[in-house]
């Protein structure tokens, strides 16, 4: 179908419903360069303000999938993935994928990099020396056949329309749009060749969705469109009012993943991983109940099978060191500063976004696309929400790079003060909020 891009933009600007043909033609034109970026940007902004109905969002997702190559599996083993909307200290994928794969469910995972104040799975994996995240689709399929899991970045021929739209959204203030978020997430997931998807919708101060209401709205959109596209989908709303686990950074987070894969690690990280694994196992028909699936997941963490599967993935994707046996090969900066509590009481609030933003300024994230991430910097928390703390006692250890601080005109004392300001301490202990807020099917 031939379209007039200006007319499509005008119709969406005026709140009119676009046809499937109009959406398919516009996305195809944008992806191939026939429609210039300034018109694509105008379309994104019109969609941001006017939204889309379910049929439009489904058509947009299908058109984005059709813009590139799709993964095809020839075997009948279940293929289930997980997607997180992102948060501070969210390292779940590195534990979850090998855990579920160890229980005979294949996990093909196309992952992303850090966005804004949140870290990215690919960036964490690259703190492991030699680990290759840039692999071709054929190798991706072979690795899954061999090990039951693989993690890769988006290739040039994999949903190229999303790569373009995502980049434009990032620089035109159109990221926070539920139809565009839905199409971006699901186009990549459906193109992976999976049959089921568990969504981890993070809500709270360290997430993009600050409220449960906003999280539920996104979850319902993802479940509805995913179902329309033939996926079995569940969305789990989880708490992100504080960093997940105790480590925030790259190498420090991988170290925490290794601890958790050994049956240790922070309780909140372990519990969320087990919960998401249970839903993946049910979708993969490995268990008929969530309770039984949770027990299977906990056993895999305790008996070492999940850890062994993580090691298999690292070796298969080029890691030149055995981080399972030699975790000390993960680079963590020797330069540290201890953040002390400014008063006695209970930790009542943690501004996760402020901590994530501070990490980016320290070199642990990108302020522009050409930036190189310093995997050695990060934080290790010594107190979390509800913790009792005395004035002068440690809140956290910060691992920093002195050279990076100089380029940002920061000092160790300044980052310690900025970190401490993200913590609120009160005289009464606040009631703990649950990790799992809601499940939407």
N, C-alpha and C positions, 0 to 999 in steps of 0.2 A: 504494500500500500504506500502511495506517495502522500506525504502530508506537508502542510505549511507549518513549520515550527512555531512561527509567531502566533498562528491561530490556536495551536495547542496550548501555548503559554497563556494566551488571553483567556481561553476557556477555563483553564485551571485557576488563573488569577481571579476570575469572576465566580469561582465556586461551583462550576459545572462539572458533571461527572464525565470523565474521559472513557472512550471505548477501548476495548482490548487492542484493536488494530492501531489506534492512535498511540497508545503506550508502547506497543511493540515496535512501531516504526520510529518513534522518538528515541527509544533506548538504543536501537540498532544504529541509528544515525549518529548518536552521541558517541557510541563505542567505536565506530569506524572513522570518526572525524568528519563526517558529512555535515553534522550539526556542530557549529563552533561552541567553544566552552562558555562564551558569554551568554548564549541562548540556553545552554544546559544549566548554567547557574541561575538564570531567571526562572527556569522551570522548577528547580529545587526550592527557590525562595517562595514561589507561588504555592508549591506543595506544603512547605513549612507553615504557611498562614492558613491555607484552606483545607489541608488534610486530604485523606482518601478514604473511600468506603472499602469494605473487605474485598470486593471484586476488583477494584482498581489496584489495591496493594498486592493481591494475588497475581494479577496480570503483570505488574511491575516486576515482581520476583521471578516469574516465569521468563520474562524477557531478558532479565539479567543473567539467568542461568543459560539461556540459549546463546548468549554473546560469546561463549567460549567452550572449551573442551570439558567434558564431564568424565568423572571416574566411573569405570565399569568393572564390576566384580563378576566372576563367572561361577564362584562357589556359592553354596547355600548357607554358609555360616552367618549368624546374626551380626550386623554392622550397626553399632550404636555409638553415638558421640555425645559430648557435653559441650555446651557453650555458656560462658559466664559473661555477664554484662560488665564485669571488671570492678576491682576495688583495690584498696591499699593492702599489700601483703597477701594478695590472692594468688597462691601458688598451687591450688588444688589440682590442676590438670596434670602436673608432674607426678603426683601420687595416684590420682584417680585412674589415668589411662593404663599404667601397668597393673594396677590392682584389678581392674575389670578384665583386662586381657588375660591375666593369670587365671581367671575363672571362666575362660573359654568363650568370651564375647569379643569379637574384633572391634578395635577402636581406631578408625581412620580419623585423624585430627589435623585439620588445616587451621593453624593458629595465627595470631596476630602479634604485633609489637605494642609497646606502650602507647597509650593515648592520654594526653593531658596529664593528670596527676596519678594515673593508675599504671601499673607495670604490665609488661607483655610477656606471654609464655615464651616466645622465640628469643627475646632478650635474655631471659633467665637461662634457657638451654645453652645459649652461646657463652655463658660463663664456664661451661665445661669445655676444656681444651679440645679442639678438633671437631666438636659436634656440628654436623651439617644440617642446617634447616632448609637450605636451597637444594631441593631434589626434584627431579622430573616426575611426572605423574606415573609413568611406567614403573619407575623404581619404587615409588610410594606403594603401588599395588603389590609389587613383589615383596616388599618389606612386611606388609600386612599378612600376606600369605605365609611368610616365614615365621614371624614373631607374634602376629596378632595385633600389632599396633605400630604406628609411625606418626611422627609429628613433623609437619612441614609448613613453610610459608607459602603464601599465594604466588603462583607462577604467572608469567605474562599471559599464558593462554587459558588460565583458570579464572572464569568469571571476570573478564577484563572490564566489563561495564561497571562492576562494583568498585574496582580499583580506581577508575576515573571518578565516579560519583563520590566515593569516600574521600578522595583527595580534595575535591571541590567543596564538599560539605565542611571539611576541616578548616578551610580558609575563608568561608563565606557565612559563618555563624548559622549554619543549618544542620548541625549535628543532632540537636535535641528535637527530632521530629519522628514520632512513632511509626508512621508508614515507611519512612526512609530507613529507620533503624531495623524494622522488621524485614524489609526486602534485602538489606545488606547482610544481615545475619543468615537468613534462610536461603538466600541464593547460593552462598558458599556451602552451607550444610547439605542442601539437596544435591548439589553438584559433586559432593564427596561420594555419593552412591550409598548413603546410609538408609536404614529402614526405620530407625528410631532416634529420637533426640531428647536429651534432658537439658533443660535450661535452668541455669543458676542466676536468678534475677536478684541482684544485690540492692538493698535499700538502706539508706542511712548516710551519715556525714562523709564517709569515705567512698561513696558510690556516686554514679551519675544520677541515679534516681534517689532523691533525698527522702521521699516519703513512701509509705507502703501503698498509698492510693495510686501514685504515679507508677510504681512497680507493677501493681495489679493490672493497670491499663495496658502496659507494654506486654505483660505476660499473656493476657487474653488475646491481644493482637497476634502474637507469635504462635500461640496454640491454634487459633482459628485458621491462620494462613498456612501453617505447617500441616494441619489436618487436611485442608483443601488441596494441598500438594501431595498427599498420600503418605505423609510421615505419621508415625506414632509419636506423640509429643506430650511431655509433662514439663511444667514450669514449677520450680521450687523457689519461693521467695525466702532469701536468707539475710541475716543481719550484717550490716557493714557500718555500724556506729563506732567501730574501733578497728584497727588493723587485725587481720586474720592471722592467728598464731602470734609469735613473738618477734619474728624477723621481718624486716622490710628492706628490700634491696635486690641484689641478684645472686651473688655467690652466697650471701648469708641465708637467702631463702632456699637455695638448692641444698645447703647443709641441713636446714630444718626439714626439708622433704626427705632426705636420707634418714634422719632420726625417726620420722614418722613411718617410713617404710620398714623400719626396724622394730615397729610396735611401740615406739616411744613418741616423742613429740608433744606439742601442746594439745590439750583436750579439745578446744574449739575447732582446730584444724582437722583433727582426727574425726571428730563427730560429723562435721559437714561433709568430709570426704566419704565416710561410710554411708551417710544418708543419700548422697547423690549416686554412689555406686549401687546402692540397693535399688533405686529406681531404674538405673541402666540395666541391671540384671533382670528385673521384672519385664522391662520392654524387650529384652533379648531372650525371653522365655526360659531363663535359667532358674527361675523361682516363681512360685505362684503367689507369694506374700512378701510384703516389705519386711516384716519381722525376720523371716527366714533368710532373706537376702542380706539383711544387715549382719546377721550371724556369719554368713559366708564371707562377707567383706572383712569383718573383724579378724576372722581366722586367717585370711590371706595376708593381712598385715602382720600378724603374730608369727606365722610359720615360715616367713621368709620368701614365699613364692612371688609376692608382689615386688619385693626388692630385687629378686633374681630377674624378673621380667624387665625392670627398669635398666638393669645392667645389660641385658640383651639388646634393648633399644639403643643404648648409648654406643655399644660396640658396632651395631649394624649401621649406625649413622655417623661413623667416623671418629668417635671420641678416641683420642690418642693416650688418654690416661684412664685408669680404672677408678672412678670416683667412689664406687661402692667400697672398694678395699682401701683406697687412699683419698679420703675426703679432704685431707690437708692440701691437695693439689688445687683446690678451689681458692682463687685469690681473694683474700680479705685484707683490707688495708691495715697495716700495723699502727697507723696514727689514730688515736682514739681520744674522745673527750666524754666524761661522765656528766650526764644531765642530772641535777639534783632537784628534789622537790622544794618548792618555795615556801610551803607551809605543811603543817600536820593535818591529817584528815583522811578522807576517802576519795579516790579518783571517781569523779561524777560525770565527766564528759571528756571525750577525746576528739579533736578536730582532725579527722583522717585526711581530709583534703589538704589541710595546711601541712601535714607531715609529708604527704605525697609530693606537694609542690616544693617543699624544702629539699627533698631528695633529688628532684630534677635539677634544682639550682646547684646542688653539690656535685652534679655530673652523673647522677644515677638515672637520668632520663634525658629526653631530647627537647630542647627549646626550639630547634629548627631541624628539618629533616636531615641535614648534612652532619649533625652532631654525632660524635662517637660516644657510646655509653661506657662509663667506668664501672665495671662489674664489681670492683672491690669495695665500693662505698655502700653504706647502709646504716640501719639502726637495729639494735636488739633491745626490746622492751623488758623492763624489770617489774613493771606494774601495769595492770589493765583495769578496765571498768570495775569498780567495787573493791579494788585493792586498798588495804590500809597502808598508809605511808606516813613517815615522819619527816619533818623538815630537815633538809640536808641529806636525806637518804637517796640512793640512786633511782631515778625514773627510767633511765635508759643509757645504753652505751652507743655513741655515734662513731662510726668508722668513716674517716674523711681523707681526702686527697689534698695536701697543703697547696699544691700547684693550682688545682681547680679553685680552691677558695680564694687564692690571690686574683685570679682572672675575674671572679665574681665580686671582688671587693668585700669578702667575708672573712671573719676570723673564727677560730674554734669557739671562743666565748659567745660570739654573736649567734652562731648556729645553735649553741646550747640554750641561749635565751629564747630564740625563736621556737625551738622544740618545746621547751617548758611552757611557753605561752599557749601551746595547743592542748595542754592538759588543764582541766578545771578540777580543783580539790575543794570539797565541802565538808562540813562537820557531821553530816549524816550519810549513812550508806544507802545509795539508791537501789531500788529493786531491779534485779537483773532482767533484761529482756531476753526472750527466747531466741536461739540461733535460727530455728526454722519457723518462719512466720506463717506460711500457707503453701499448699500445693494446689495447682490449677491444672486440670486435665481437659 
